[in-house]
Amino acid sequence: MPLAATLPLLSIALGLASAAMFLLVARTVWARPVSQESVRARNAFVTWWGVLGFVTGVGLVRQAPGFPASVTAFLAVSIISLAVLCVGLWGLLYYLLFLFTSRRGLALPLALGYVLYFAFLAAFILGGNPTSVASTKWGPEIVYSDPLDSGPVYWTAVMLLILPPFLAAGGYLSLYWKVTDPVQKRRILLVSLSILVWFGSALVGTGAGESDWWHIASRLIGLGAATTIYYAYRGLRPGEPQAFTHTPRPSEEPPLYGAPPRKGVSRVSRLAV
C-alpha cells in the first residue's frame, strides 16, 4: 500500500489512541485526593481531559463512512464541538492559574471570557459562508466561499486559543524554583513543559494544517503530551519518607496532589501539583 494511502489510517489510529489516553488522564486526575479548596481546580483539569477525549472522538466519528455529508450537519457538529472545547479550555486555564495564584475567584471571569470567545468563533465560522462539504483524504471538510485560514481575524482567533494556556503554563513552570519536594518539582516540570510544547507546536504548525506531516506530527505531539502528563500523575513516586518536623493535625487537609503538609513548606509548595 502506498505511503500516502496509509497516512490517513495512521492518523485515525493515533486519534483513537489519543482519545483513550485523554480519558485515562481524566480518570487518573479525578481519582487523586485534594484539599477542599482545590476540588474545583482538580475538577476543572479533569474537564479539560474529558473534553479532549470527547472532541477527538467526535472528530473521528465525523470522518467515518456514512456520516451525513451536509453543510448543516457538519456545521452543527463543528459549533457544538467548539462550545465543548471552550469549556475544556476554561478548565485548563483555570487549573493552571489556580496553581499559580491560589485564587478560586477566577473561575467566573474566565468562564465569561470563554463564552465571548465561543461567540466570536461561531460568528467567524458562519461569516466564512460555508457552501459545501468536500471529500479529502483526511476526511470530509467544509468548504467556505470566504477562506478562513488567513487575515487578522483568523490570527486573533488562533492567538486567543493558544496564548492564554501557553502563558499560564509558563507561569506554572516558574513554581519549579519555589518548591522543595523533589516529586512536586518533577511533576511541575513534566506537566508545564508538556503543555508548553503542545500549545507552542500548535502555534508553530498554524498554516501547515493541510500538510501530511503535520496531520501525523500533531497527533503524535498530543499523544506524547498526554502520556507524559499521565506519567507525572501516575508514575512519579516519592523517595524515602522524610521525618516531619511536626505532627500534622487531623484538621489539616492534604495539599493539592502533594505530600502531607510540613513545617516550613511554603503555601506554593503545598498547592503545587
KOLFIFI-152241 format. One line per 5 residues: number of its first residue (from 0); their letters; for each residue y, z, x of N, C-alpha, C. Coordinates in Angstrom, 2 decimals, padded with zeros to 5 digits. Layout:
N
NUM	A	Y Z X Y Z X Y Z X | ...
REM end
This chain:
273
0	MPLAA	-001.20 000.00 000.86 000.00 000.00 000.00 001.24 000.00 000.89 | 002.21 -000.87 000.64 003.43 -000.91 001.46 004.17 000.43 001.42 | 004.88 000.71 002.52 005.61 001.97 002.62 006.64 002.11 001.50 | 007.33 001.01 001.18 008.35 001.06 000.13 007.78 001.48 -001.21 | 006.51 001.12 -001.45 005.88 001.47 -002.72 005.42 002.93 -002.75
5	TLPLL	005.16 003.50 -001.58 004.67 004.88 -001.54 005.80 005.90 -001.56 | 007.00 005.49 -001.18 008.10 006.44 -001.13 008.41 007.08 -002.49 | 008.47 006.31 -003.59 008.70 006.96 -004.89 007.61 007.96 -005.25 | 006.37 007.65 -004.89 005.28 008.59 -005.17 005.44 009.85 -004.33 | 005.85 009.66 -003.08 006.10 010.81 -002.23 007.24 011.66 -002.78
10	SIALG	008.28 011.01 -003.28 009.40 011.74 -003.85 008.96 012.56 -005.07 | 008.09 011.99 -005.90 007.59 012.72 -007.07 006.75 013.92 -006.62 | 005.90 013.72 -005.62 005.07 014.82 -005.12 005.93 015.94 -004.56 | 006.96 015.57 -003.80 007.86 016.58 -003.26 008.65 017.28 -004.37 | 008.99 016.52 -005.42 009.69 017.11 -006.56 008.83 018.15 -007.27
15	LASAA	007.55 017.84 -007.45 006.64 018.79 -008.08 006.48 020.04 -007.22 | 006.34 019.84 -005.92 006.20 020.99 -005.01 007.47 021.83 -005.02 | 008.63 021.17 -005.05 009.91 021.89 -005.06 010.06 022.71 -006.34 | 009.76 022.09 -007.49 009.88 022.81 -008.75 008.99 024.05 -008.75 | 007.75 023.90 -008.25 006.84 025.04 -008.18 007.38 026.13 -007.25
20	MFLLV	007.93 025.72 -006.10 008.46 026.70 -005.15 009.69 027.40 -005.71 | 010.56 026.66 -006.40 011.75 027.27 -007.01 011.33 028.38 -007.99 | 010.35 028.07 -008.82 009.90 029.06 -009.80 009.21 030.24 -009.13 | 008.52 029.98 -008.04 007.86 031.05 -007.29 008.90 031.99 -006.67 | 009.98 031.42 -006.14 011.05 032.26 -005.60 011.68 033.09 -006.71
25	ARTVW	011.90 032.47 -007.88 012.47 033.21 -009.02 011.58 034.40 -009.39 | 010.28 034.18 -009.43 009.34 035.26 -009.77 009.36 036.34 -008.70 | 009.44 035.94 -007.43 009.43 036.91 -006.34 010.68 037.79 -006.36 | 011.84 037.16 -006.56 013.09 037.92 -006.61 013.10 038.85 -007.82 | 012.61 038.36 -008.94 012.57 039.16 -010.17 011.74 040.43 -009.98
30	ARPVS	010.68 040.35 -009.18 009.77 041.48 -009.00 010.30 042.54 -008.04 | 011.40 042.26 -007.35 011.90 043.21 -006.36 012.73 044.30 -007.03 | 012.47 045.58 -006.69 013.25 046.67 -007.28 014.66 046.69 -006.72 | 015.62 046.99 -007.57 017.02 047.06 -007.14 017.68 048.27 -007.77 | 018.83 048.64 -007.26 019.59 049.72 -007.86 020.19 049.26 -009.18
35	QESVR	020.59 050.21 -009.99 021.11 049.88 -011.31 022.34 048.97 -011.23 | 023.20 049.23 -010.25 024.42 048.43 -010.12 024.14 047.00 -009.66 | 022.93 046.76 -009.16 022.60 045.45 -008.61 021.73 044.60 -009.52 | 021.37 045.14 -010.69 020.45 044.42 -011.58 021.04 043.08 -012.00 | 022.31 043.07 -012.38 022.92 041.81 -012.83 022.92 040.76 -011.73
40	ARNAF	023.23 041.18 -010.50 023.23 040.23 -009.38 021.83 039.71 -009.12 | 020.84 040.60 -009.16 019.45 040.16 -008.96 019.05 039.16 -010.03 | 019.37 039.45 -011.27 019.03 038.54 -012.36 019.77 037.22 -012.26 | 021.01 037.26 -011.75 021.76 036.02 -011.55 021.08 035.12 -010.52 | 020.57 035.73 -009.47 019.85 034.96 -008.44 018.55 034.40 -009.00
45	VTWWG	017.87 035.17 -009.82 016.66 034.68 -010.50 017.02 033.48 -011.38 | 018.16 033.57 -012.06 018.60 032.47 -012.92 018.79 031.19 -012.12 | 019.39 031.30 -010.94 019.60 030.12 -010.09 018.28 029.43 -009.78 | 017.28 030.17 -009.36 016.00 029.57 -009.00 015.25 029.05 -010.22 | 015.33 029.78 -011.33 014.70 029.28 -012.55 015.34 027.99 -013.04
50	VLGFV	016.67 027.92 -012.94 017.38 026.70 -013.33 016.99 025.54 -012.44 | 016.89 025.77 -011.12 016.47 024.70 -010.22 015.09 024.17 -010.60 | 014.16 025.07 -010.90 012.83 024.63 -011.31 012.88 023.82 -012.59 | 013.70 024.27 -013.54 013.82 023.57 -014.82 014.44 022.18 -014.65 | 015.57 022.13 -013.93 016.27 020.85 -013.76 015.41 019.86 -012.98
55	TGVGL	014.72 020.34 -011.95 013.83 019.45 -011.19 012.72 018.92 -012.07 | 012.13 019.79 -012.89 011.08 019.35 -013.81 011.58 018.34 -014.83 | 012.77 018.57 -015.36 013.35 017.62 -016.32 013.57 016.27 -015.66 | 014.04 016.27 -014.41 014.24 015.01 -013.70 012.94 014.24 -013.53 | 011.85 014.96 -013.27 010.55 014.29 -013.13 010.05 013.75 -014.47
60	VRQAP	010.27 014.51 -015.53 009.86 014.03 -016.86 010.64 012.79 -017.25 | 011.92 012.76 -016.88 012.75 011.60 -017.21 012.28 010.34 -016.51 | 011.58 010.51 -015.36 011.04 009.36 -014.64 009.68 008.92 -015.16 | 009.08 009.74 -016.02 007.72 009.44 -016.47 007.69 008.24 -017.39 | 006.62 007.45 -017.35 006.48 006.32 -018.28 006.49 006.81 -019.73
65	GFPAS	007.15 006.08 -020.58 007.20 006.45 -021.98 008.43 007.26 -022.37 | 009.22 007.71 -021.39 010.44 008.42 -021.74 011.41 007.42 -022.39 | 012.04 007.80 -023.50 012.93 006.87 -024.21 013.98 006.26 -023.29 | 013.96 004.94 -023.17 014.90 004.24 -022.27 016.16 003.85 -023.02 | 016.79 004.81 -023.68 018.03 004.54 -024.41 019.16 005.33 -023.76
70	VTAFL	020.35 004.78 -023.87 021.52 005.45 -023.31 021.71 006.81 -023.95 | 021.52 006.90 -025.25 021.73 008.17 -025.95 020.79 009.25 -025.44 | 019.50 008.90 -025.28 018.53 009.88 -024.80 018.84 010.33 -023.38 | 019.17 009.37 -022.52 019.46 009.72 -021.13 020.73 010.53 -021.02 | 021.74 010.17 -021.81 022.98 010.94 -021.78 022.75 012.36 -022.26
75	AVSII	021.98 012.51 -023.34 021.72 013.84 -023.88 021.01 014.71 -022.84 | 019.99 014.16 -022.18 019.26 014.92 -021.16 020.17 015.24 -019.98 | 021.00 014.27 -019.59 021.91 014.49 -018.46 022.92 015.59 -018.75 | 023.51 015.57 -019.95 024.52 016.56 -020.30 023.89 017.95 -020.39 | 022.71 018.03 -021.00 022.02 019.33 -021.11 021.66 019.85 -019.72
80	SLAVL	021.16 018.96 -018.87 020.80 019.37 -017.51 022.03 019.87 -016.75 | 023.17 019.20 -016.94 024.39 019.64 -016.28 024.81 021.03 -016.77 | 024.70 021.25 -018.08 025.07 022.56 -018.63 024.18 023.65 -018.03 | 022.88 023.39 -017.97 021.96 024.37 -017.40 022.24 024.57 -015.91 | 022.52 023.47 -015.20 022.81 023.57 -013.77 024.06 024.41 -013.52
85	CVGLW	025.06 024.28 -014.36 026.27 025.10 -014.20 025.96 026.58 -014.38 | 025.04 026.90 -015.28 024.61 028.29 -015.42 023.96 028.77 -014.12 | 023.11 027.91 -013.54 022.47 028.28 -012.29 023.45 028.44 -011.15 | 024.44 027.55 -011.06 025.45 027.66 -010.01 026.26 028.94 -010.18 | 026.55 029.30 -011.42 027.21 030.59 -011.66 026.36 031.72 -011.09
90	GLLYY	025.05 031.68 -011.36 024.18 032.74 -010.87 024.17 032.84 -009.36 | 024.08 031.70 -008.68 024.07 031.70 -007.22 025.38 032.23 -006.66 | 026.50 031.74 -007.17 027.80 032.14 -006.64 028.08 033.62 -006.91 | 027.73 034.08 -008.11 027.94 035.49 -008.42 027.10 036.38 -007.51 | 025.87 035.99 -007.28 024.97 036.76 -006.42 025.55 036.88 -005.00
95	LLFLF	025.95 035.76 -004.44 026.47 035.77 -003.07 027.77 036.57 -002.98 | 028.65 036.40 -003.96 029.92 037.12 -003.93 029.71 038.62 -004.17 | 028.74 038.96 -005.00 028.45 040.38 -005.21 027.96 041.03 -003.92 | 027.07 040.35 -003.21 026.58 040.89 -001.95 027.72 041.06 -000.94 | 028.68 040.15 -001.00 029.77 040.18 -000.03 030.86 041.18 -000.41
100	TSRRG	031.11 041.35 -001.71 032.23 042.18 -002.15 031.81 043.43 -002.92 | 030.57 043.44 -003.47 030.08 044.54 -004.31 030.87 044.67 -005.61 | 031.49 043.59 -006.06 032.30 043.62 -007.29 031.51 042.99 -008.44 | 031.16 043.84 -009.42 030.41 043.33 -010.57 031.32 042.62 -011.57 | 032.62 042.87 -011.50 033.54 042.27 -012.46 033.79 040.80 -012.27
105	LALPL	033.17 040.18 -011.26 033.37 038.75 -011.01 032.57 037.87 -011.96 | 031.62 038.46 -012.67 030.71 037.65 -013.50 031.47 036.84 -014.55 | 032.38 037.48 -015.28 033.07 036.79 -016.37 034.02 035.70 -015.88 | 034.91 035.96 -014.92 035.78 034.87 -014.46 035.01 033.70 -013.85 | 033.91 033.97 -013.16 033.09 032.89 -012.62 032.46 032.09 -013.75
110	ALGYV	032.01 032.79 -014.80 031.42 032.09 -015.95 032.45 031.17 -016.62 | 033.66 031.67 -016.79 034.72 030.84 -017.38 035.01 029.63 -016.49 | 035.00 029.84 -015.20 035.23 028.74 -014.28 034.18 027.66 -014.40 | 032.93 028.05 -014.54 031.87 027.05 -014.66 031.82 026.40 -016.05 | 032.32 027.08 -017.07 032.49 026.43 -018.36 033.49 025.28 -018.24
115	LYFAF	034.58 025.54 -017.55 035.59 024.50 -017.34 035.02 023.38 -016.46 | 034.24 023.75 -015.47 033.66 022.74 -014.59 032.69 021.84 -015.36 | 031.88 022.44 -016.25 030.98 021.63 -017.07 031.75 020.67 -017.97 | 032.82 021.15 -018.59 033.64 020.28 -019.44 034.21 019.13 -018.62 | 034.63 019.43 -017.40 035.15 018.40 -016.51 034.08 017.36 -016.18
120	LAAFI	032.85 017.82 -015.85 031.77 016.89 -015.52 031.38 016.03 -016.72 | 031.30 016.66 -017.90 030.93 015.91 -019.10 031.96 014.83 -019.40 | 033.24 015.18 -019.28 034.29 014.19 -019.52 034.24 013.08 -018.47 | 033.95 013.45 -017.23 033.85 012.48 -016.15 032.73 011.48 -016.40 | 031.57 011.96 -016.82 030.43 011.08 -017.09 030.71 010.18 -018.28
125	LGGNP	031.18 010.75 -019.37 031.46 009.95 -020.56 032.59 008.96 -020.30 | 033.52 009.34 -019.42 034.62 008.44 -019.10 034.20 007.22 -018.32 | 033.01 007.27 -017.72 032.49 006.11 -016.99 031.97 005.02 -017.90 | 031.93 005.28 -019.21 031.47 004.31 -020.21 030.05 003.84 -019.92 | 029.04 004.71 -020.15 027.65 004.30 -019.95 027.27 003.17 -020.91
130	TSVAS	026.63 002.15 -020.39 026.33 000.97 -021.20 024.83 000.70 -021.38 | 024.00 001.06 -020.38 022.59 000.73 -020.48 021.80 001.61 -019.52 | 020.47 001.45 -019.59 019.57 002.16 -018.68 018.82 001.12 -017.87 | 018.95 001.20 -016.55 018.29 000.24 -015.67 017.05 000.86 -015.04 | 016.04 000.04 -014.83 014.81 000.49 -014.18 014.93 000.26 -012.68
135	TKWGP	014.76 001.32 -011.89 014.79 001.22 -010.44 013.48 001.77 -009.89 | 013.27 001.59 -008.59 012.02 002.10 -008.01 011.99 003.63 -007.97 | 013.17 004.25 -008.13 013.23 005.71 -008.18 013.26 006.23 -009.61 | 013.05 005.33 -010.56 013.05 005.72 -011.95 014.23 005.16 -012.71 | 014.26 005.32 -014.02 015.37 004.80 -014.82 016.68 005.50 -014.49
140	EIVYS	017.77 004.75 -014.51 019.09 005.30 -014.25 020.10 004.68 -015.20 | 021.12 005.47 -015.54 022.16 004.98 -016.44 023.11 004.07 -015.67 | 023.49 002.98 -016.30 024.46 002.04 -015.73 025.80 002.26 -016.42 | 026.86 002.36 -015.62 028.20 002.59 -016.15 029.06 001.35 -015.92 | 029.92 001.08 -016.89 030.83 -000.05 -016.71 031.90 000.27 -015.67
145	DPLDS	032.25 001.54 -015.56 033.18 002.00 -014.53 032.41 002.90 -013.56 | 032.12 002.43 -012.34 031.32 003.21 -011.39 031.88 004.61 -011.17 | 030.96 005.59 -011.04 031.37 006.97 -010.91 031.32 007.50 -009.48 | 030.78 006.71 -008.56 030.48 007.23 -007.21 031.61 006.99 -006.20 | 032.82 006.99 -006.65 033.96 006.84 -005.74 035.23 007.31 -006.45
150	GPVYW	036.28 007.46 -005.66 037.57 007.84 -006.24 037.83 009.32 -006.15 | 039.07 009.74 -006.36 039.45 011.15 -006.23 038.77 012.06 -007.23 | 038.54 011.59 -008.46 037.89 012.44 -009.46 036.44 012.71 -009.04 | 035.78 011.69 -008.53 034.40 011.85 -008.05 034.34 012.88 -006.94 | 035.23 012.79 -005.96 035.21 013.73 -004.84 035.61 015.13 -005.27
155	TAVML	036.46 015.23 -006.29 036.78 016.55 -006.84 035.53 017.19 -007.44 | 034.77 016.39 -008.20 033.53 016.90 -008.79 032.55 017.34 -007.72 | 032.42 016.55 -006.65 031.49 016.88 -005.57 031.91 018.16 -004.87 | 033.20 018.27 -004.54 033.67 019.44 -003.82 033.54 020.72 -004.66 | 033.82 020.63 -005.95 033.67 021.80 -006.80 032.21 022.19 -006.97
160	LILPP	031.32 021.24 -006.81 029.89 021.52 -006.89 029.39 022.22 -005.62 | 029.83 021.74 -004.47 029.24 022.16 -003.19 030.00 023.27 -002.50 | 031.33 023.19 -002.46 032.10 024.10 -001.62 032.01 025.58 -002.02 | 032.10 025.95 -003.33 032.05 027.38 -003.64 030.78 028.07 -003.14 | 029.56 027.56 -003.44 028.37 028.22 -002.87 028.33 028.16 -001.35
165	FLAAG	028.80 027.06 -000.77 028.78 026.92 000.68 029.66 027.99 001.34 | 030.87 028.16 000.83 031.78 029.15 001.39 031.28 030.57 001.13 | 030.71 030.80 -000.06 030.18 032.14 -000.36 029.01 032.47 000.55 | 028.16 031.48 000.84 027.05 031.71 001.77 027.57 032.03 003.16 | 028.68 031.38 003.56 029.29 031.71 004.84 029.79 033.14 004.87
170	GYLSL	030.39 033.60 003.77 030.83 034.98 003.69 029.65 035.95 003.76 | 028.58 035.59 003.08 027.38 036.42 003.12 026.80 036.50 004.53 | 026.85 035.38 005.26 026.35 035.37 006.64 027.13 036.35 007.51 | 028.42 036.54 007.21 029.23 037.45 008.01 028.71 038.89 007.95 | 027.93 039.22 006.91 027.36 040.56 006.82 026.30 040.80 007.88
175	YWKVT	025.82 039.74 008.49 024.80 039.88 009.53 025.28 040.82 010.63 | 026.55 040.78 010.95 027.10 041.60 012.02 027.53 042.99 011.55 | 027.33 043.29 010.25 027.76 044.57 009.71 026.61 045.48 009.32 | 025.38 044.98 009.38 024.23 045.81 009.04 023.45 046.11 010.31 | 022.66 047.16 010.24 021.89 047.57 011.41 020.38 047.43 011.23
180	DPVQK	019.93 047.42 009.98 018.48 047.32 009.75 017.99 045.93 010.16 | 016.97 045.84 011.03 016.51 044.53 011.51 016.02 043.60 010.41 | 015.32 044.15 009.42 014.80 043.30 008.33 015.95 042.74 007.52 | 016.93 043.59 007.22 018.09 043.11 006.47 018.83 042.03 007.25 | 018.97 042.23 008.54 019.66 041.23 009.36 018.92 039.90 009.32
185	RRILL	017.61 039.92 009.47 016.85 038.66 009.44 016.90 038.02 008.08 | 016.86 038.85 007.03 016.90 038.29 005.68 018.26 037.65 005.40 | 019.32 038.32 005.78 020.66 037.73 005.61 020.75 036.41 006.34 | 020.24 036.37 007.57 020.31 035.15 008.38 019.53 034.01 007.72 | 018.31 034.29 007.27 017.47 033.24 006.68 018.06 032.73 005.37
190	VSLSI	018.47 033.65 004.50 018.97 033.23 003.18 020.29 032.48 003.32 | 021.21 033.02 004.08 022.53 032.38 004.19 022.45 031.03 004.89 | 021.70 030.95 005.98 021.59 029.67 006.69 020.87 028.62 005.84 | 019.87 029.03 005.07 019.17 028.09 004.20 020.13 027.48 003.18 | 020.96 028.33 002.57 021.91 027.83 001.58 022.98 026.97 002.24
195	LVWFG	023.44 027.38 003.42 024.44 026.59 004.13 023.90 025.21 004.49 | 022.70 025.15 005.00 022.11 023.86 005.36 021.88 023.02 004.12 | 021.40 023.64 003.06 021.09 022.93 001.81 022.34 022.29 001.24 | 023.39 023.08 001.02 024.60 022.54 000.42 025.38 021.69 001.42 | 025.33 022.06 002.69 026.01 021.24 003.69 025.40 019.86 003.80
200	SALVG	024.06 019.77 003.74 023.41 018.47 003.80 023.73 017.64 002.56 | 023.90 018.31 001.42 024.27 017.59 000.20 025.64 016.94 000.35 | 026.56 017.65 001.02 027.88 017.08 001.24 027.80 015.92 002.23 | 027.03 016.09 003.30 026.87 015.02 004.28 026.20 013.80 003.66 | 025.22 014.05 002.79 024.47 012.95 002.18 025.14 012.30 000.99
205	TGAGE	026.30 012.84 000.56 027.01 012.23 -000.56 027.38 010.79 -000.21 | 027.05 009.89 -001.10 027.28 008.47 -000.83 026.04 007.77 -000.33 | 025.02 008.56 000.06 023.77 007.96 000.52 022.67 008.10 -000.52 | 023.08 008.39 -001.76 022.11 008.66 -002.82 021.16 007.52 -003.11 | 021.56 006.30 -002.82 020.68 005.17 -003.09 019.79 004.83 -001.91
210	SDWWH	019.95 005.48 -000.79 019.15 005.19 000.39 017.76 005.78 000.25 | 016.77 005.03 000.70 015.40 005.53 000.62 015.23 006.81 001.42 | 015.81 006.84 002.61 015.63 008.01 003.47 016.23 009.26 002.85 | 017.35 009.09 002.11 017.99 010.27 001.55 017.21 010.82 000.36 | 016.59 009.96 -000.42 015.75 010.45 -001.52 014.68 011.40 -001.00
215	IASRL	014.06 011.03 000.10 012.99 011.85 000.67 013.58 013.05 001.41 | 014.61 012.80 002.21 015.20 013.89 003.01 015.76 015.00 002.13 | 016.40 014.64 001.03 016.99 015.66 000.16 015.91 016.53 -000.46 | 014.79 015.90 -000.83 013.66 016.67 -001.36 013.11 017.63 -000.30 | 012.96 017.13 000.91 012.42 017.96 001.99 013.34 019.13 002.32
220	IGLGA	014.65 018.87 002.33 015.61 019.93 002.64 015.57 021.02 001.57 | 015.55 020.62 000.30 015.48 021.60 -000.78 014.20 022.41 -000.74 | 013.08 021.72 -000.49 011.80 022.41 -000.40 011.77 023.35 000.79 | 012.31 022.90 001.93 012.36 023.74 003.11 013.22 024.97 002.91 | 014.37 024.81 002.25 015.26 025.95 001.99 014.58 026.97 001.07
225	ATTIY	013.92 026.47 000.02 013.25 027.38 -000.90 012.11 028.12 -000.22 | 011.35 027.42 000.62 010.25 028.05 001.33 010.75 029.12 002.29 | 011.85 028.83 002.98 012.43 029.79 003.90 012.91 031.04 003.16 | 013.56 030.85 002.02 014.06 031.99 001.25 012.90 032.78 000.65 | 011.85 032.09 000.25 010.65 032.79 -000.23 010.10 033.70 000.87
230	YAYRG	010.04 033.17 002.08 009.57 033.98 003.20 010.50 035.16 003.46 | 011.80 034.94 003.30 012.77 036.02 003.55 012.55 037.19 002.61 | 012.12 036.91 001.37 011.93 037.99 000.41 010.49 038.48 000.34 | 009.57 037.64 000.73 008.16 037.98 000.57 007.47 038.26 001.91 | 007.86 037.52 002.95 007.13 037.60 004.21 007.66 038.63 005.19
235	LRPGE	008.97 038.92 005.14 009.54 039.89 006.08 009.05 041.29 005.75 | 008.66 042.00 006.78 008.19 043.37 006.62 008.92 044.28 007.60 | 009.22 045.52 007.18 009.87 046.44 008.12 008.93 046.82 009.25 | 009.54 047.18 010.38 008.74 047.61 011.51 008.28 049.05 011.32 | 008.11 049.75 012.42 007.68 051.14 012.35 008.72 051.95 011.61
240	PQAFT	008.28 052.83 010.69 009.26 053.62 009.93 010.09 054.50 010.84 | 011.38 054.58 010.53 012.29 055.40 011.30 012.47 056.74 010.62 | 012.68 057.76 011.42 012.89 059.09 010.85 014.26 059.13 010.19 | 014.31 059.66 008.98 015.58 059.78 008.28 016.35 060.98 008.81 | 017.64 060.83 008.87 018.47 061.96 009.30 018.76 062.90 008.13
245	HTPRP	018.36 062.48 006.92 018.43 063.39 005.79 017.39 062.95 004.79 | 017.08 063.84 003.87 016.07 063.54 002.85 016.76 062.98 001.63 | 016.42 061.73 001.22 017.07 061.15 000.05 016.83 062.00 -001.19 | 017.86 062.23 -001.95 017.71 062.99 -003.18 017.12 062.10 -004.26 | 016.40 062.70 -005.23 015.80 061.89 -006.30 016.82 061.07 -007.07
250	SEEPP	018.08 061.53 -007.09 019.10 060.82 -007.86 019.58 059.57 -007.16 | 019.29 059.43 -005.84 019.76 058.27 -005.11 018.93 057.05 -005.50 | 019.60 055.96 -005.84 018.91 054.75 -006.24 018.62 053.89 -005.04 | 017.56 053.08 -005.08 017.25 052.22 -003.94 018.32 051.17 -003.75 | 018.61 050.79 -002.51 019.60 049.74 -002.26 019.06 048.40 -002.68
255	LYGAP	019.95 047.43 -002.72 019.56 046.08 -003.13 018.62 045.47 -002.11 | 017.34 045.44 -002.44 016.31 044.79 -001.62 016.18 045.40 -000.22 | 016.70 046.57 000.00 016.67 047.13 001.34 015.79 048.35 001.44 | 015.86 049.05 002.59 015.12 050.27 002.80 015.85 051.42 002.12 | 015.21 052.61 001.99 015.90 053.74 001.37 017.19 054.08 002.09
260	PRKGV	018.17 054.64 001.37 019.46 054.93 001.99 019.32 055.97 003.09 | 020.10 055.82 004.15 020.08 056.74 005.27 021.50 057.17 005.59 | 021.62 058.33 006.17 022.93 058.81 006.56 023.52 057.91 007.62 | 024.78 057.56 007.46 025.45 056.75 008.46 025.31 055.27 008.21 | 024.48 054.86 007.26 024.35 053.42 006.96 025.47 053.06 006.00
265	SRVSR	026.20 051.99 006.30 027.38 051.62 005.51 027.01 051.11 004.14 | 028.00 051.07 003.27 027.80 050.52 001.93 027.31 049.09 001.99 | 027.87 048.30 002.93 027.45 046.92 003.06 025.98 046.83 003.39 | 025.50 047.69 004.28 024.10 047.67 004.68 023.20 048.01 003.49 | 023.62 048.92 002.65 022.78 049.31 001.54 022.75 048.23 000.45
270	LAV	023.81 047.44 000.35 023.85 046.42 -000.68 023.31 045.09 -000.21 | 023.28 044.85 001.08 022.87 043.55 001.60 021.40 043.30 001.32 | 021.08 042.02 001.11 019.71 041.66 000.84 018.87 041.95 002.07
REM end
